[in-house]
Amino acid sequence: MSDKSLKLNNLQDILIDEFIHRIKSGNATPSDLNAARQMLKDNNISATVTNDNPMNDLVKILPFRDETDQVKKAYNE
């Protein structure tokens, strides 16, 4: 691995650690959360909603659900 690649990997590790720290501490700003979301998206990280994961809890509390929208579920109810 080149020196430049190593530096970029180290920088990404530092950013990830900082996002985790801010989110867990409750001190993450909306901008922090958006940057963390974008980093996940840019690295093709996604989540599937199931009955037994935190993503389902998040979906349940989001205030902007339109009951006329059809939501595809990854589990049987």
Backbone as CSV, one residue per row, in Angstrom:
resi,resn,N_x,N_y,N_z,CA_x,CA_y,CA_z,C_x,C_y,C_z
1,MET,0.840,-1.166,0.000,0.000,0.000,0.000,0.894,1.241,0.000
2,SER,0.547,2.201,-0.838,1.346,3.422,-0.920,1.149,4.278,0.331
3,ASP,2.062,5.204,0.534,1.988,6.103,1.688,0.704,6.925,1.645
4,LYS,0.334,7.371,0.445,-0.882,8.170,0.292,-2.116,7.342,0.651
5,SER,-2.181,6.098,0.181,-3.312,5.225,0.498,-3.393,4.953,1.992
6,LEU,-2.258,4.748,2.608,-2.222,4.504,4.047,-2.747,5.729,4.808
7,LYS,-2.343,6.909,4.393,-2.812,8.135,5.027,-4.321,8.303,4.863
8,LEU,-4.833,8.019,3.666,-6.275,8.128,3.431,-7.047,7.129,4.282
9,ASN,-6.534,5.922,4.393,-7.181,4.911,5.242,-7.165,5.341,6.702
10,ASN,-6.041,5.897,7.155,-5.953,6.371,8.536,-6.920,7.520,8.789
11,LEU,-7.043,8.427,7.834,-7.968,9.540,7.971,-9.405,9.036,8.056
12,GLN,-9.746,8.071,7.233,-11.094,7.508,7.275,-11.349,6.841,8.630
13,ASP,-10.371,6.126,9.149,-10.517,5.497,10.463,-10.754,6.550,11.549
14,ILE,-10.008,7.649,11.483,-10.161,8.724,12.463,-11.559,9.334,12.377
15,LEU,-12.032,9.578,11.159,-13.367,10.146,10.972,-14.444,9.209,11.509
16,ILE,-14.326,7.935,11.212,-15.306,6.966,11.697,-15.318,6.947,13.222
17,ASP,-14.144,6.906,13.832,-14.062,6.913,15.293,-14.694,8.174,15.876
18,GLU,-14.472,9.316,15.243,-15.031,10.577,15.726,-16.553,10.588,15.591
19,PHE,-17.069,10.095,14.468,-18.529,10.000,14.301,-19.129,9.113,15.395
20,ILE,-18.527,7.976,15.622,-19.030,7.052,16.644,-19.022,7.739,18.014
21,HIS,-17.938,8.403,18.350,-17.831,9.088,19.643,-18.926,10.150,19.792
22,ARG,-19.093,10.979,18.792,-20.084,12.057,18.881,-21.501,11.511,18.973
23,ILE,-21.804,10.487,18.186,-23.154,9.923,18.194,-23.447,9.247,19.528
24,LYS,-22.513,8.425,20.019,-22.726,7.731,21.287,-22.815,8.688,22.467
25,SER,-22.085,9.788,22.423,-22.088,10.747,23.526,-23.337,11.624,23.525
26,GLY,-24.068,11.614,22.411,-25.237,12.467,22.294,-24.906,13.881,21.859
27,ASN,-23.660,14.121,21.473,-23.226,15.454,21.080,-23.173,15.660,19.569
28,ALA,-23.669,14.706,18.805,-23.635,14.842,17.348,-24.634,15.903,16.900
29,THR,-24.176,16.791,16.048,-25.052,17.809,15.464,-25.760,17.204,14.250
30,PRO,-26.787,17.868,13.747,-27.402,17.391,12.511,-26.386,17.270,11.369
31,SER,-25.428,18.189,11.319,-24.391,18.116,10.283,-23.510,16.879,10.458
32,ASP,-23.184,16.542,11.715,-22.399,15.336,11.987,-23.150,14.095,11.514
33,LEU,-24.436,14.033,11.861,-25.241,12.875,11.474,-25.349,12.764,9.958
34,ASN,-25.503,13.901,9.296,-25.581,13.883,7.841,-24.261,13.440,7.222
35,ALA,-23.150,13.901,7.766,-21.836,13.502,7.253,-21.606,12.008,7.469
36,ALA,-22.017,11.495,8.627,-21.879,10.062,8.894,-22.757,9.257,7.934
37,ARG,-23.981,9.733,7.716,-24.892,9.070,6.771,-24.290,9.052,5.373
38,GLN,-23.718,10.167,4.967,-23.124,10.252,3.631,-21.919,9.335,3.502
39,MET,-21.122,9.224,4.566,-19.965,8.328,4.524,-20.431,6.879,4.342
40,LEU,-21.487,6.506,5.062,-22.028,5.154,4.904,-22.522,4.944,3.470
41,LYS,-23.253,5.915,2.958,-23.782,5.820,1.593,-22.651,5.721,0.570
42,ASP,-21.642,6.554,0.721,-20.520,6.560,-0.217,-19.752,5.243,-0.220
43,ASN,-19.844,4.513,0.889,-19.147,3.236,0.999,-20.093,2.037,0.837
44,ASN,-21.263,2.318,0.266,-22.262,1.279,-0.040,-22.686,0.468,1.174
45,ILE,-22.832,1.144,2.318,-23.306,0.497,3.527,-24.810,0.743,3.609
46,SER,-25.575,-0.313,3.768,-27.020,-0.168,3.870,-27.546,-1.097,4.958
47,ALA,-28.796,-0.909,5.308,-29.409,-1.725,6.356,-30.772,-2.206,5.880
48,THR,-31.148,-3.359,6.351,-32.451,-3.929,6.056,-33.293,-3.875,7.323
49,VAL,-34.534,-3.468,7.169,-35.434,-3.394,8.307,-35.967,-4.787,8.616
50,THR,-35.775,-5.213,9.852,-36.358,-6.467,10.338,-36.972,-6.199,11.710
51,ASN,-37.755,-7.132,12.194,-38.404,-6.952,13.494,-37.421,-6.806,14.637
52,ASP,-36.252,-7.389,14.508,-35.344,-7.465,15.649,-34.087,-6.605,15.502
53,ASN,-34.170,-5.509,14.740,-32.996,-4.631,14.688,-33.387,-3.178,14.926
54,PRO,-32.438,-2.358,15.308,-32.735,-0.961,15.645,-33.309,-0.147,14.486
55,MET,-33.063,-0.569,13.250,-33.604,0.158,12.111,-35.136,0.177,12.172
56,ASN,-35.740,-0.913,12.605,-37.191,-0.988,12.731,-37.687,0.018,13.767
57,ASP,-36.955,0.166,14.872,-37.326,1.141,15.895,-37.274,2.558,15.340
58,LEU,-36.261,2.836,14.524,-36.137,4.159,13.909,-37.303,4.430,12.963
59,VAL,-37.643,3.458,12.143,-38.741,3.627,11.193,-40.048,3.935,11.931
60,LYS,-40.260,3.281,13.056,-41.499,3.470,13.813,-41.647,4.878,14.381
61,ILE,-40.535,5.544,14.706,-40.640,6.856,15.349,-40.493,8.029,14.391
62,LEU,-40.165,7.769,13.130,-40.011,8.878,12.183,-41.349,9.587,12.005
63,PRO,-41.341,10.914,12.085,-42.601,11.659,12.083,-43.188,11.931,10.706
64,PHE,-42.509,11.562,9.648,-42.984,11.943,8.328,-43.434,10.762,7.489
65,ARG,-44.095,9.823,8.120,-44.627,8.668,7.392,-45.969,9.033,6.771
66,ASP,-46.133,8.733,5.517,-47.401,8.910,4.822,-48.055,7.539,4.774
67,GLU,-49.186,7.387,5.444,-49.844,6.082,5.544,-50.294,5.545,4.185
68,THR,-50.333,6.399,3.152,-50.726,5.919,1.831,-49.553,5.317,1.073
69,ASP,-48.328,5.555,1.565,-47.145,4.974,0.927,-47.104,3.480,1.183
70,GLN,-46.697,2.744,0.177,-46.509,1.316,0.343,-45.068,1.058,0.727
71,VAL,-44.876,0.349,1.818,-43.535,0.033,2.302,-43.302,-1.450,2.109
72,LYS,-42.205,-1.775,1.442,-41.843,-3.169,1.286,-41.113,-3.616,2.538
73,LYS,-41.526,-4.723,3.096,-40.921,-5.217,4.312,-40.101,-6.450,4.021
74,ALA,-39.022,-6.608,4.770,-38.117,-7.741,4.566,-38.473,-8.900,5.473
75,TYR,-39.610,-8.839,6.096,-40.012,-9.885,7.024,-41.508,-10.103,6.923
76,ASN,-41.973,-11.216,7.396,-43.395,-11.521,7.408,-44.007,-11.060,8.714
77,GLU,-45.150,-10.432,8.621,-45.856,-9.989,9.839,-47.032,-10.878,10.074
